[in-house]
């Protein structure tokens, strides 16, 4: 875990943004494949790399909605409208 933190901290902004997009796209693929828990993990992880990426909030909101976590889902949907 410590190695991951160091890698994240030394990663360039361009790499962080790319990693965010890749994880967000994988979240969508997992969501379409009914792998909701994995999609939620990926969407959440992608926000670690770029907390202003609206698609990740939207995809996480969809996952949370599918899991019946409506209040959390609504928070993410609202965040999408603010970005």
C-alpha positions in Angstrom: 0.0 0.0 0.0 2.8 2.4 0.8 4.3 1.9 -2.6 1.0 2.8 -4.3 0.8 6.0 -2.3 4.4 7.0 -3.3 3.6 6.1 -7.0 0.4 8.2 -6.9 2.3 11.2 -5.3 5.0 11.1 -7.9 2.7 10.5 -10.9 2.4 13.3 -13.4 -0.9 15.1 -13.7 -1.3 13.8 -17.3 -0.8 10.2 -16.1 -3.3 10.8 -13.3 -5.9 12.1 -15.8 -5.3 9.1 -18.2 -5.5 6.6 -15.3 -8.8 8.2 -14.2 -10.3 7.9 -17.7 -9.2 4.3 -18.0 -10.7 3.3 -14.7 -13.9 5.2 -15.5 -14.2 3.4 -18.8 -13.6 0.1 -17.1 -16.3 1.0 -14.6 -18.7 1.5 -17.4 -17.8 -1.8 -19.0 -18.3 -3.6 -15.6 -21.6 -1.8 -15.1 -22.8 -3.0 -18.5 -21.6 -6.5 -17.6 -23.6 -6.5 -14.4 -20.4 -6.4 -12.3 -21.8 -3.6 -10.2 -19.5 -4.0 -7.2 -16.4 -3.9 -9.4 -17.8 -1.0 -11.3 -18.2 0.9 -8.1 -14.6 0.2 -7.1 -13.3 1.4 -10.4 -15.5 4.6 -10.5 -14.4 5.4 -6.9 -10.7 4.8 -7.6 -10.8 6.9 -10.8 -12.0 9.9 -8.7 -8.8 9.5 -6.6 -6.9 10.4 -9.8 -9.2 13.2 -10.9 -11.8 14.4 -8.4 -13.3 16.7 -11.1 -14.1 14.0 -13.7 -17.9 14.1 -14.0 -18.3 10.8 -15.8 -16.8 9.0 -12.9 -19.3 10.6 -10.5 -22.1 9.7 -12.9 -21.0 6.1 -13.2 -20.6 5.7 -9.5 -24.0 7.2 -9.0 -25.4 4.6 -11.4 -23.7 1.8 -9.4 -25.0 3.1 -6.1 -28.5 3.4 -7.5 -28.3 -0.3 -8.7 -27.2 -1.3 -5.2 -30.1 0.5 -3.6 -28.0 3.2 -2.1 -30.2 6.1 -3.2 -29.0 8.9 -1.0 -25.4 8.3 -1.9 -26.4 8.0 -5.5 -28.2 11.3 -5.4 -25.1 13.0 -3.9 -23.1 11.9 -6.9 -25.7 12.9 -9.4 -25.8 16.4 -7.8 -22.0 16.5 -8.0 -22.2 15.9 -11.8 -24.4 18.9 -12.2 -22.0 21.1 -10.3 -18.9 20.2 -12.4 
